[in-house]
């Protein structure tokens, strides 16, 4: 089983960007935890991050050729990108939407997700553990 953990814009700044909202763990630390957890659960995990919408679409499209599923934090594109929604719908592998913060306890514009309807599940508000819960849930779906 192979899983893509895909991080969207500004997540490369984790650990220093608004730690009161996003926590103090770096993206590299999260990736290491997810790779380790994947091994424990019998999955090979690959992690990618991009600040560019087209690169995220390319990663999703590429994932359909090698991955069983995706855990995806689209960052700010969550609320704006129909193109990412279309890519998720087109790849026909399960995608779990994950967010570090509780988007429903923040600004109203963050309450709307363009991609939720085409994802198998959504995890919000657990900090870096949102990725862990998303990965565990995805692996259970795939079993």
C-alpha positions in Angstrom: 0.0 0.0 0.0 1.4 3.4 -1.0 0.0 6.7 0.3 0.7 10.3 -0.7 0.7 13.0 2.0 0.2 16.2 0.0 0.7 19.6 1.6 -0.5 22.8 0.0 0.6 26.5 0.1 2.4 28.0 3.1 2.7 24.7 5.0 6.4 24.8 4.3 6.4 27.5 7.0 5.0 25.3 9.7 6.8 25.7 13.0 7.3 29.4 12.5 4.0 30.5 10.9 1.4 31.5 13.5 2.3 28.7 15.9 -0.7 29.6 18.1 -2.9 28.4 15.2 -0.8 25.8 13.4 1.5 24.5 16.2 5.3 24.5 16.6 6.0 21.3 14.7 7.8 21.8 11.3 6.6 20.2 8.1 9.7 18.0 8.1 8.8 16.7 11.5 5.3 15.9 10.5 6.5 14.1 7.4 8.9 12.0 9.4 6.1 11.1 11.8 3.8 10.1 8.9 6.5 8.0 7.2 7.1 6.2 10.5 3.4 5.7 11.1 3.0 4.4 7.6 5.6 1.8 8.2 3.9 0.7 11.5 0.6 0.4 9.6 2.1 -1.4 6.6 2.1 1.5 4.1 4.8 3.3 2.2 4.3 7.0 2.6 5.6 9.7 0.3 5.3 13.4 1.3 5.2 16.4 -1.1 4.5 20.1 -0.6 3.9 22.9 -3.1 2.8 26.5 -3.0 1.6 26.2 -6.6 -1.9 25.0 -7.5 -0.7 23.4 -10.8 2.0 21.4 -9.0 -0.6 20.1 -6.5 -2.8 19.1 -9.5 0.1 17.4 -11.1 0.9 15.5 -7.9 -2.7 14.3 -7.6 -2.8 13.2 -11.2 0.6 11.4 -10.8 -0.6 9.7 -7.6 -3.3 7.8 -9.5 -0.5 5.8 -11.2 1.2 4.7 -8.0 -0.7 5.5 -4.8 -3.6 3.7 -3.2 -4.8 7.0 -1.7 -4.0 10.6 -0.6 -4.1 12.6 2.6 -4.3 16.2 1.4 -4.1 19.5 3.2 -4.8 22.0 0.4 -4.2 25.0 2.7 -5.8 28.2 1.4 -6.8 26.5 -1.9 -9.4 24.6 0.1 -11.7 27.5 -0.2 -11.0 28.6 -3.8 -9.9 25.8 -6.1 -12.4 24.1 -8.3 -9.4 22.8 -10.3 -8.2 20.8 -7.3 -11.7 19.5 -6.7 -11.9 18.4 -10.4 -8.4 16.7 -10.0 -9.5 14.8 -6.9 -12.7 13.7 -8.6 -10.8 12.6 -11.7 -8.1 10.5 -10.1 -10.6 7.9 -8.7 -8.5 7.0 -5.6 -9.6 8.0 -2.1 -8.5 11.4 -0.7 -8.8 12.5 2.9 -8.9 16.2 3.5 -6.9 17.3 6.5 -6.4 20.6 8.3 -4.3 21.5 11.3 -6.7 24.1 12.7 -10.4 23.8 13.3 -11.5 25.7 10.2 -15.0 26.1 11.6 -13.8 28.0 14.6 -12.0 30.6 12.3 -13.0 33.2 9.8 -16.3 32.4 8.0 -14.6 32.1 4.5 -12.7 29.1 5.9 -16.0 27.2 6.6 -16.5 26.5 2.9 -14.4 23.7 1.2 -14.4 23.3 -2.5 -13.0 19.7 -2.1 -14.9 18.1 0.8 -17.7 16.8 -1.4 -15.2 14.7 -3.5 -13.1 13.4 -0.5 -13.8 10.2 1.4 -13.3 12.0 4.7 -12.2 15.1 6.5 -10.2 15.7 9.7 -9.8 19.2 11.2 -8.6 20.8 14.4 -6.1 18.2 15.8 -2.9 20.0 14.8 -0.3 17.7 13.3 -2.4 14.8 14.5 -5.0 15.6 11.8 -2.5 14.0 9.4 -2.2 11.0 11.6 -5.9 10.5 12.0 -6.3 11.0 8.2 -3.7 8.4 7.5 -5.2 5.9 9.9 -8.6 6.5 8.4 -7.4 6.2 4.8 -5.6 2.9 5.6 -8.8 1.5 7.2 -10.8 2.6 4.1 -8.3 0.9 1.8 -8.4 -2.4 3.8 
